Amino acid sequence: MKNPRIVVDRTKLRENISFIASKLKNHELSIMAVTKVFNAHPQVIALYDEFPEISYYGDSRIENLMSYQDSKKQKVLIRLPMISEIPEVVQYADISFNSELETIKQLDQEAEKQKKKHKIVLMVDLGDLREGFFEREELYECIQAVLKLENIQIYGLGVNLTCYGAIIPSSKNLGNLIDIQNEIKQHYDLTLEMISGGNSSSLYLLDSPKDILPKGINNLRIGESFVLGRETAYGGEYEQMHQDAFTLVAEIVEIKVKPSYPIGEIGVDAFGKKPHYVDKGNMKRCIVAIGQQDVALDDIAPKDKSIELLGASSDHLLLDLTHTKQEYKVGDEIEFLMSYGSVLSTFTSKYVKKEFIR
Ligand SMILES: Cc1ncc(COP(=O)(O)O)c(C=O)c1O
């Protein structure tokens, strides 16, 4: 059984990593590769391991950090730790991102128990309104308290943008991170190892004619760009990179000419939503064996542009093949281009097989 499957072109992925890695090296930025988008798949990790330019692996799930303990890279928990997972955080993460003093105190106690020093990156919220200290006073009070803890090292500062609030990184907002770093140096005589200036959305600043990445930012955390070959502030595709290193393949299980408009009283669909249909007369309708349990409809696009996506229930994806040049038949495979969301969800689905080529 081989379908549905996600096909990873190793050569294209390697070329993507090389391109971004040399770009970051030229700007003296260390690299944290974010591994959650491919669910820390061991074969992708083995490929990332080939790159000495990658110093850190970051993931939001402890289970993923646990899965690559043998790798030499430093492992970073990039979601704020849950109090209930603190023993695992200290055991499996070298570094964790934090914004709550209570959590840090518990990390300290656990680190003492495990006879370890645990490193933390303090997250600062510069407007995206997800995680991080919003008030500088609270951050400085926290630092003062943490400096008294024996088993915690303040390793750096970090910010995350273009996630919840979709805020674009700029020299203005990222400049605040450098100001804070300078104040910390002044007040506490504390030199921080890592100033992590965001994710794939900060990459555009390395080439922008209008703005720059402020001096002092020395790390970026890269998930999507490696995988999909684009920066994520404006969605700009790098022509030197591959946007199709990952392809989704699903198999046709039915092709029939049927009406485009359902017959009978219309209620709600499989997900409780009231659907809207346009009557286009009869069409060549096709079902492929993949569904919303594996992937959201908006996150994939057929490579054959003449195929139209009609909709999906949990296990069935419906396509319109009326205008295709190719004569598809039952058993044929349809290929889809992928987005961040579809790489994430299909790698997480146990029903979607993973194939590695080249
Ligand atoms: C804290 C943090 N840093 C970095 C990333 C990586 O973001 P991207 O995939 O846009 O590079 C994420 C998202 O996965 C994140 O939550």
The ligand as a MOL file (V3000), in Angstrom:
LIG
                    3D

  0  0  0     0  0            999 V3000
M  V30 BEGIN CTAB
M  V30 COUNTS 16 16 0 0 0
M  V30 BEGIN ATOM
M  V30 1 C 8.8010 30.0120 17.9930 0
M  V30 2 C 8.9210 29.5970 16.5630 0
M  V30 3 N 10.0730 29.8420 15.9210 0
M  V30 4 C 10.2410 29.4920 14.6370 0
M  V30 5 C 9.2440 28.8510 13.9290 0
M  V30 6 C 9.5010 28.4840 12.4950 0
M  V30 7 O 8.7480 29.3100 11.6410 0
M  V30 8 P 8.8670 29.1750 10.0400 0
M  V30 9 O 8.3820 27.8190 9.7090 0
M  V30 10 O 7.9950 30.2610 9.5250 0
M  V30 11 O 10.2850 29.3670 9.6960 0
M  V30 12 C 8.0170 28.5890 14.5740 0
M  V30 13 C 6.9260 27.9230 13.8620 0
M  V30 14 O 6.9710 26.7740 13.5990 0
M  V30 15 C 7.8560 28.9660 15.9210 0
M  V30 16 O 6.7350 28.7200 16.5840 0
M  V30 END ATOM
M  V30 BEGIN BOND
M  V30 1 1 1 2
M  V30 2 1 2 3
M  V30 3 2 2 15
M  V30 4 2 3 4
M  V30 5 1 4 5
M  V30 6 1 5 6
M  V30 7 2 5 12
M  V30 8 1 6 7
M  V30 9 1 7 8
M  V30 10 2 8 9
M  V30 11 1 8 10
M  V30 12 1 8 11
M  V30 13 1 12 13
M  V30 14 1 12 15
M  V30 15 2 13 14
M  V30 16 1 15 16
M  V30 END BOND
M  V30 END CTAB
M  END
